Amino acid sequence: MRVAALVLWCASACVGVYLLAAWLSHGGLRQQATRVTVFPAGLVFAHPLLALTGLALWIAYLLTGAAGLAWTAFAMVCATALLGFVMFTRWLGDRTGRHTRGPEQNFPVAAVALHVAVGLGTFILVLLVAGIASRG
């Protein structure tokens, strides 16, 4: 399960990089001043930063077996998921709202769904493995 969590985390990161690149290539940063996008730049960049920090902690856990690292990685997953949930709900609410031309509207629904599904799988596996690691 430990390696499966790593694989899912990496898969989620790959899809996330694709979504970030799509947002940037459609003017996500340029449209901050005009408020065409509903994704503030701080939110867009904090989400992957927390995820990558958690991934690094997870790799450290895999190398050392220290349960504290697993729980710290899980804390990062929780924070990442919270920010992801904010972006997901903004994206859903914006699909028919006033910002229908924002850069996030160019996200393929399948890519968003895959990122959410793999992210949830990562969340569950990391929680399970951290729980098992702390029992010995």
C-alpha positions in Angstrom: 0.0 0.0 0.0 2.9 2.3 0.7 4.2 2.1 -2.9 0.6 2.3 -4.3 0.2 5.6 -2.4 3.4 6.9 -4.0 2.2 5.8 -7.5 -1.2 7.5 -7.0 0.5 10.6 -5.6 2.7 10.8 -8.7 -0.2 10.2 -11.0 -2.1 13.0 -9.4 0.9 15.3 -9.7 1.2 14.5 -13.4 -2.5 15.4 -14.0 -2.1 18.4 -11.8 0.9 19.7 -13.8 -1.2 19.3 -16.9 -4.1 21.3 -15.4 -1.7 24.0 -14.1 -0.1 24.3 -17.6 -3.5 24.6 -19.2 -4.4 27.4 -16.7 -1.2 29.2 -17.4 -1.3 28.8 -21.1 -4.8 30.2 -21.2 -3.8 33.4 -19.4 -4.5 32.5 -15.8 -1.8 34.9 -14.4 -2.6 37.6 -16.9 -6.3 37.5 -16.0 -5.8 38.0 -12.2 -6.1 41.8 -12.5 -9.3 41.7 -14.5 -10.8 39.0 -12.2 -11.8 36.9 -15.2 -10.5 33.8 -13.4 -12.0 32.6 -10.2 -8.7 31.0 -9.2 -6.5 33.4 -7.2 -2.8 32.8 -8.1 -2.0 32.1 -4.4 -4.5 29.3 -4.3 -3.3 27.9 -7.7 0.3 27.8 -6.6 -0.2 26.8 -2.9 -2.1 23.6 -3.9 0.8 22.0 -5.8 3.4 23.4 -3.4 1.7 21.6 -0.4 1.3 18.5 -2.5 5.0 18.4 -3.5 6.0 19.0 0.1 3.8 16.1 1.2 5.2 13.9 -1.6 8.8 14.7 -0.5 7.8 13.8 3.1 6.1 10.6 1.9 9.3 9.6 0.0 11.3 10.3 3.2 8.8 8.1 5.1 9.3 5.3 2.6 13.1 5.5 3.0 13.1 5.7 6.8 10.0 4.0 8.0 9.4 6.8 10.5 5.7 7.0 11.3 6.0 10.7 12.2 6.9 11.4 8.6 3.9 9.5 7.3 1.6 11.5 9.6 3.2 14.8 8.5 2.8 13.7 4.9 -0.9 13.0 5.6 -1.2 16.5 7.1 0.1 17.9 3.9 -2.4 15.8 1.9 -5.2 17.2 4.1 -4.1 20.8 3.5 -3.7 20.0 -0.3 -7.1 18.4 -0.4 -8.7 21.4 1.3 -7.3 23.8 -1.3 -8.2 21.4 -4.1 -11.8 21.2 -2.8 -11.9 25.0 -2.9 -10.7 25.1 -6.5 -13.0 22.2 -7.5 -16.1 23.9 -6.1 -15.1 27.2 -7.7 -14.6 25.4 -11.0 -18.0 23.7 -10.7 -19.8 26.8 -9.7 -18.2 28.8 -12.5 -19.2 26.4 -15.3 -22.4 28.4 -15.9 -21.6 31.6 -14.0 -20.3 35.0 -15.0 -16.7 33.9 -15.6 -17.5 31.3 -18.3 -14.5 32.6 -20.2 -11.9 32.1 -17.5 -8.8 30.1 -18.2 -10.0 27.3 -15.9 -13.0 26.7 -18.2 -10.5 25.2 -20.7 -9.9 22.3 -18.3 -11.1 19.0 -19.8 -13.7 17.5 -17.5 -12.0 14.1 -17.7 -8.7 15.6 -16.5 -10.4 17.3 -13.5 -12.3 14.1 -12.7 -9.1 12.0 -12.9 -7.2 14.4 -10.7 -10.0 14.4 -8.1 -10.3 10.6 -8.2 -6.6 9.9 -7.9 -6.2 12.6 -5.3 -8.9 11.0 -3.2 -7.3 7.6 -3.6 -4.0 9.1 -2.5 -5.7 10.6 0.6 -7.2 7.3 1.6 -4.1 5.2 1.1 -1.8 7.7 2.9 -4.3 7.7 5.9 -4.4 3.9 6.0 -0.6 3.5 5.7 0.0 6.2 8.4 -2.4 4.5 10.7 -0.7 1.1 10.1 2.8 2.6 10.6 1.9 4.1 13.9 0.7 0.7 15.3 4.1 -0.7 14.8 
